[in-house]
Amino acid sequence: MNRTIFTFIPVFLLLAGCGQGAKRDSARLDSFLATSHIDRVEFVSAGRTNTVVGAEARKIVASLYQTNRVSSPDWTKGQVQGVCLMNGTNEICWLTSFVDDGLWKFEEYCFRLR
């Protein structure tokens, strides 16, 4: 019986650790969005880069604010594109967008837009 208990404890600790990482990464993303002047967004997919600047870039960034996000499990499949948030030519952070299912990911934090 003791062996069974010890088998399940590490699994529980691993899952609890993943949840904490997602919370931390959600807060980091909020910090980047709130404190960085992001005026350029680059979408990178299959060797192609599409760049959005100025007011259109700010609209994309505004859509990523916490009030417009819902946490979601990472059940990703399909086409992936990298999304780089930038200030001029300086990278602020990278996100991943899963085109087919609408999932976004920043480090361990996965979310969908409302």
N, C-alpha and C positions, 0 to 999 in steps of 0.2 A: 504493500500500500504506500509506503514512503517513497518508493521509486516513482510511482505515478505522480505524486505531488511534485517531486523535483523535475519531472519531465515537463510539466505544464508551467511552472514558474518562469523559466527562461523565455518561453513563448510570450507570456503575458508581459514581461518586462520589455521585450523587444517591441511589442505593439504599443505599449505606453510611451516608449522612447520616440517612436515615429510620430505620435500625436504631438509631443512637445516640440519636436523639430518643425512640424508644420505650423504650429502657433508662433514659434520664433521667426520663421521665414515669412509668415503673413505680416508680422509686425515690421520686419525689415523692409518688405515691399511697400508698406504704408509709409515708412520713413523716407524711402527713395522718392515716392510720388509726392510727398508733402514738402520736402526740403530741396529737391533738385529742380532746376529750371530745365525741363525737358522740352526741346524744340525740334526734335528730329526722332523719327521712329523708322527703323529699317526692318523689313520682313525678308528673311533669308530662307530660300527653299530651293533645293535641287540645283545649287550653283547660281541661282538668280537672286538678285536683290532689288526689292522695290522700296523706295524711300519716300516718306511723307514728311513734310516740314511745315513749320509755322502753325497757323490756326488749325489746320487739319490734324497735325501731330498732337496739339493740345486737346483736341476732341477725343482722340484715341486714348490719351493718358487719362482724361477725365472719366472715360468709361471703365477704367481699371480701379477706380477708387473703391474703398472697402464697402460703402453703401450699395454698390452695384455688383458685389461679388457674393456667391454662395459656395461654401466649401463643398467639395465633391471628392469621392474616392478616385484613385488613379487606376482606372480600367481602360487605359488608352490603347487604341488601335487606329491605324490609318495614317494618313499623310501628316507629316510633322513639318513645322516651320519654326525657325528661330526668330525671336522678336527682340531687337536691341533698342533700348531706350537711351537716347543720347542728348547731351548738351553740346551743341556744335559738333566737333569731332571727337569729344570725350565720351566714352562708354559709361553709362550710369549703372545699368544692369541688363541682364538677359533673361527673357522668359521663353517658354516653349508653348506654342499653340498647336493643338491637334485639330487640324482643319475639318476632318470628317465628323467629329463628335462634339466640337465646341468646347473642349476642355483646355484650360490654361494651366501652366505649371511654373512655379518659381521655387527653385531648390526642391524642398520636400512638400511644399504647399500647393495643393491642386484646387482649382476653383472653376466655376462657370460664371458667365455674366448673366444678370437678370434680364 
